[in-house]
Structures are given as structure tokens and as C-alpha cells.
Amino acid sequence: MEKLKKPHYGVLTALLSLAVSGPVYAATAQNASVTPQAVVELFTSEGCSSCPPADAVLRDISRETDNLLLLSFHVDYWNYLGWKDRFSEPAYTDRQRKYASFNHESYVYTPQVIINGAGSVRATNKDAILAAAFTKPSPLESWITITTDNTAGQKPGGIVHLAAPANTVPHKPLKIWLLGFDRHASTDVDAGENAGRNLRHVNIVRELDDLGTWDGKPRDIPVRLEYECNGGIAVLLQEENGGPIRSASMARFD
């Protein structure tokens, strides 16, 4: 079983000048990061029998549109049922719990879809997810530009540029999240609620790094992922402790 790199919190885990071994991935084009229409977060688990239909919905949406930042966060609280999800991390469970706390919910569950950090949608209802993503959220601010590089011998990285026009500067500091995700993966499950099934996933979050907070002043942050993350790289600016996402940018890899 492949070993999953652990997410890191509280520090910038990778600097542009840090050379590490591993395959190189190039973004679709240099300076090609875009602001998505919305951020769609699916909280899922290979140990949950209710999750495969939600995974399938996310796969369908990924084939139908490029305008959304789709992210699969695999939580770890179902691992006790006999199958350890190889993509699961306590950090992703913690992220979901912060959403629950912010929204005064007494428990977490899977599958769950959250749009722009500001509201849940039924995870198996594709039409409801698309309607919420394209009509309900406030537009994400274009405060982030990711300039990627493809330096030989280094894993994905580049420069994150943060800047806001004077009339849109955030009124309070925002948390900066750096994410790396795999394009797709499949797992033959041997035990637990999904025993005997082949589960397929898209945009699986493999790295979640806390880059501190942003006060609205122009800033450049050099970044380098520690995991290969062959699907893409993204940055979120989010109110702290599970609040709404105010800005996002993504660069997909070939």
C-alpha cells in the first residue's frame, strides 16, 4: 500500500529553493492559474458504504465542467470499521469538524459536500450541487495568482501572489491554505462496508498546508509541494475556524 504523506500545519512546508527528488509536472500553461466559479469539497471515506455514489457524482461533475475546484477530502473516522482508507488523514477530519462547529452542527457525517465553505448540499444530488455552485455562492474574489514552474528534479511549486484592489481588501485576516491533489485513483477494497468493491475517486487531496494568514497587503509566497500531486495545485483564502472561502485559485497539471 502506498504511503501517504502527512499534511503539515503551522509552517510553510516547502520553499521554492528547496530541491527534492521526484517526477516533474507542468501546469497546463505557465501563469495559467484561474479563479474557479466555486470550491466544492466532498468529505468521503472508502470505509463508508454511503460514499461511493457521492464519489461517482463528483466524477461526473469533473467530466462536465472545468469551472469548479472539486476536492475530495478522505476522513479517517470510519477506518475502525475494518478498512483503512489510504487517502484518509486526521487533518481532513479536523477540517470537516471546523465546518460543523462554525455552522453549529453537533456531528459530522459522510458523504457531505460543502460549497465555498458556506453551506452543505446533498452529496449524491448532482443537480443540487451544480445549482448551488453556479447560482448560490457569492463570487470568489480574484485575489490569488499561482505562477507554477517545472524545475527539473523538483516537485510541483512556484510563487503564490496575493493582492487585492483597495475597494475589496478583506476586513480581517484570512487563512491561507495550499493544497495539492491527485487527478484520479482507484482502490480494490478487501474489507469493511465496501468489501469486494472497486472504488474510484477524483481530485483526491493529498497535501494540505497551512501558510499562515493574509492581511490584504500584496505578498509573494514561494511554495513547493512535498508530494507529487499529479492533478493540480490550489490556494484558498478562508475565514478562520471553518468560515467561508473568500478567494481561490487553481492550476491543473497535464
Secondary structure, DSSP 4 states (H G I P E B T S, - for coil): -PPPPPPB-SS----TT----S----BSSTT--B--SEEEEEEE-TT-TTSHHHHHHHHHHHHH-SSEEEEEEE-STTGGGS---TT--HHHHHHHHHHHHHTT-S---SSEEEETTS-EE-TT-HHHHHHHHHHSSPPPB--EEEEEE--TT--SEEEEEE---GGG--SS-EEEEEEEEEEEEEEE--SSTTTT-EEEEEEEEEEEEEEEEE-SS-EEEEEE-SS--SSEEEEEEE-TTT--EEEEEEEEB-
